[in-house]
């Protein structure tokens, strides 16, 4: 009787000549179509990861711009511990006015003893979810500061302004500063830019989709302006601020003016 011949199996031999085991037939491996599908799937996942990384990078840059990575508002964020040491009990009800106010208010409300509100004078269409939540809760308002603010007189113990008055013409600056002082029961602090060379580019903000250029004024100019508007500079607070700043090696990049509100 003839025996059916099976599929020949190749065996490897070791150094001693003994068989080591069978080799696998090529048909037992992964099919070409399945292998191609796995390659395509991996490529799609990699492309998706790259796209998400680029979008995240753009969002971070956008949020960073909104949250105050530059300008005097960033100075305010760094100065909060200094302001607390300077004004102490007068830091209980604080109003911040200026671009990127959401970042300042978010930082202030983390302090258990501080209540904080903000006024954003420019567009916040690109604001993140946190900022929009503050607007929805009424802690941040979007308002044109050329007109009276929607607050009663002496509503806040301290009013802090940054990157806002630099964009006002003399026509509106006088009324706006007086209105800011009106809302403060005790103190008004203004962070404003240093004078720069005329050929340098001044910072810009967006209002109704149009760029608004700032005007950088000197310390002497502000001193004359405060006299004309009957605002008194608070030399005691300025000295305390300077001392507290030196303790934590804080050096503002902007001019900081400490004023007494109208009594």
Order of alpha helices (4+ residues) and beta strands (2+ residues): beta-beta-alpha-alpha-beta-alpha-beta-alpha-beta-beta-alpha-beta-beta-beta-alpha-beta-alpha-beta
